[in-house]
Amino acid sequence: MKSEYDAFGPWIYEIDEEHPLPELFEPYVVREGALTLMKIPRQIERRNASPDMQLYDYVIGAYKNRVSIFKRIENSMQVMVLHAFYKDVSAISIYNHLLSSRTTIKLSNGETLEIPFNTIAMETMQKFVDIVRKCSNNEASSPWKLTDQPDSIITDTLFKNLLDEGRIKNPHVKVGAFQKTVSFPPVLLSGTLSLYDDKELIIIERDLDVDHGGGKFGFKYTYIPLSHIDSVEVIESPHYDRLYTIDIKLQGNNQEVEIFTNNTITPDFYRQFK
């Protein structure tokens, strides 16, 4: 077993004999019944770390009936603890841009939790996200009957590839709507792909931070249990002409998608949520 300092880097580690729970978190974390426990490193460069530092900011856990977040309180030796039952997870998203990524959990009580991490650990974090999705959707049943669209409406190669990758894990996923990236100054409108199956809505958005070269590759996945969607409103954007705002009203939170007014497929898909 390596020491915590020797093993430290941008990677997320699952807690095991080789990568033990950081001592600071020991009094707070319950290991029994955990489907997975992971420790999230501080967002500092390896050369700035030292053996006497607290090197991990978060421990996150997925259990049979809940998700648990343990956050180190900055400049202290205390840990903030939050537990949420899966039935209260309204949405979970995972975002990446170059080396900067984050997972966001929206809860039905209105709280939003953000967990930053390095993109190099995306595969490990995706495992955590997928466990939360599976457990959340085990209790979900869709009240909506939705109509799918042919794959041919997708005109963006990145989105086509992401759909193909997604179907390796879930061959039942269907295409609901697509919005290509649109530029009409001063607005650069994100490309968006909406997918669904019998339990979940998946919204994939392209990163618009093209000034730093990440727009070509960065993206955000948002996973929403269909049972947590109360309703959807399609309204004219309060900010710009020629835009619609898709306002997805969740239990305790909202999720918005903006689309160009010449796109009729996307609003027609979302108008089915009523």
N, C-alpha and C positions, 0 to 999 in steps of 0.2 A: 504494500500500500504506500503510495506517495504521500508526502505531507501535503496539507492544504495549500501551502505556499508554492510548492514545486508543481502542483497540478493546476494552479490558477492560470486562467486565460479567458478568452471570450466564450468558451464553451459552456453550455448547460449540461450538468451532470445529473443522472438519476442517482438517488441515494442508494448506496450498497456498501459492501465491505471495502471496496477499493476507494469509493468516494463517500466518506461518512457525512452525516449531518453536521453542519457547523455548530460548535459548542454553544454559541449564543442562542441558537434556536432550540436546543435540547429541552428546556422546560416547557416549551409551547407546543411542539409538534407531536401529534399522536401517530405512531407508525402502524398500529394494529388496524387492519382493514383497508389500508391504502392500496389502491390500484396502481398508483405511481406517486412518487415523491421526487421532486427535482429542486436543485438549488441554482439560483440565478446570480451570476457574478456582478460585482460592481462595474459600472461603465467607466473603467480606467484602463490605461495601457499597462501591459505586463511590466514594463520597466519602472513604472511608478508604484508598483505594489511592494510591500515589505512584510516579513513574517509576523510582525506585531499588529498588523491591521486586521479589521473586520473585512473580509474579502467578498462576502456575499450579501446582497441586499434583500433577496427574497428566497423563501422556500415556498413552493406551490405543491398542492396535493389534490389528487382526485380520489374520492372514496366511493363507496357503493351508492350513497344517497346524497352526497354533498361535494362541493369544491371548497377548498380551504386555501387562503392566502396569508402568508406570514411575512410581514414587511419590517425590515430593520429601520427603526427610527433614527434618522440622521443625527450624528454627534451624540449618541447615547448608547447605553447597553440594554435597551428595551426593544421589544418587538410588538408591533400592532398585529392583531389577529382578526381575520374576518372569515366567517363560515357562511355559505349560501347553499340551500337545497337546490337540486337541479331543476325542480319545478319553478324556481324563482329566477332562473337564468333566461332573460328575454332575448339575448343575442350575444354572440362571441365573435370577435374579429381578429384577424392576424394580418399585419401590415409589414411590408419591407420596402426600404429605399436604400440602395447601396448597402452599407454595413449597419444601418440603423433600422431596427425593427421594434414592433411592440404588439402585445396582445391586449385587447380591450374586452372586458366583460360588462355587459349591461344587465342590471338586476331589476326585477319588477317593483322594487321599492324606490326606484329612481336613482340609485347609486350607480356610478360608473367606476370600474377599477382598471388601471393601466399598468402593464408589466413591461418595461423596456428590456430589450436584449439585443445581442449582436446577431446579425443575419447569418453568420457562420453556424449558429445553433438552430437554424430554422427547422431542420428535420426533427430534432428532439422536441422543440416547442410544438410542432404540428402534431406530434404524438399526444401531448397533453390536450391540445385543442380537440383532437378527434375523440378522445375519451370523454371529455365534457359534452361534446355533441351527441355521442352515442347514448350517454346516460340521460341527457336532457330529453332526447327524442324517444327514449323508451317509454316515457310517460305521456308522450304527445300523440294526438290523433288529429288529422286535418279536418277542419270544418268546411274547407273550400274544395270546389271542383273546378280545376283549372284546365285551360286549353293550351297545348304546347305548340311550338313553331318548328319548322324545318331547320336543320343546322345551316342551311344555305343562307339564312339571313345574316350570319356572322361574316363580316367582310374584313376582319382584322386577323392577321396571321397569329399574333400572340394569343388572342382569345380562342382561336381554333385549337391551338396547341394546348392551352389550359383546359379546354373542354375534353380533348382526347385524354389528357393525363387524369382528369377527374373521373372519367368513365372506366379507367382501369380499376379504381377503388369502388366505384358505384356505377355499374352499367345501366341503372334505372334512371339516372338523372336526365331531365328533359330541359329543352331550351324554352324559356318563357318570353324573353325580350332581349334586344340588343340595341345599344347606342354607340355609334362610332365616335371617336374623338373629333370634335368640331371646333374650329377656330373662327370666331367673328369678334374682332377687337371691340372692347377690351377683354372679352371673355374667351378662355380656353376651356372647353367643356370636356370633362373626362369621359373616355370610353367606358362603357358599362355593359356587363353581361349578367342577365338574371336567369338563374337555373332553379329547378325545383325537383323534388320527388314527392312521395306521399306524406312525408313528415316535415320537410325542411325547405326553406327558401335560401338560396345562396346568391349573393350579389358580389360580383368581381369588378373592381374599379381599377383603371390604370392610374399610375402615378403621374401627376401633372407637373412635378418639379423638374422640368426639362432643362432649366438653366444649369443644373449640376450634372446633367448627363444621365439621370436616373429614370427619366420619363419613359424611355424605351423598354425598361425592364421592371421597374417598380410596380407593385400592385397591392391591392387590399382585398382580402376575402372576408365577407361578413356572413355568418351562418345564423339563421333565425328559425326557431321552431314555428311551424305554421300555426300551431295552437296558441302562440303568443301574439299573433297579429289580431288586434281588435278591429281595425278597419284601415283603408287606404284612401287618401284624397289626392286627386289629380287637379292641381290648381295652377293658374298663371303665376309665374315667378314674380315675387314682390320686388325683385332686384333688377331684372333685365327683361326687355322685350324679346319675343321669339323663344322664350324658355317656359317649359312646364316644370313645376316642382312636384315630384312624387313624394308625398308625406305618408310614410308607413307608421301608423300609430301602434306601438307595442304596449305591453303591460308595463307601465312605469317609465317608458322611454319612447323616443321617436327615432326614426331613421329616414334620412332624406336622400333622394336621387334627383338630379336635374337633367332634363333632356331637351333636345331641340324640337320646336313645334312641328317641323315637317316629319317627325317620327310618329307614326300612328300606331305601330305595333306595340311599343312600350306602354303608352297610356291605356290601350285596350286590354293588355294583359293585367295591369294593376287595377283596372276598374272592376275586375272580377272579385276583388276582395271587398265585398259590401254585403 
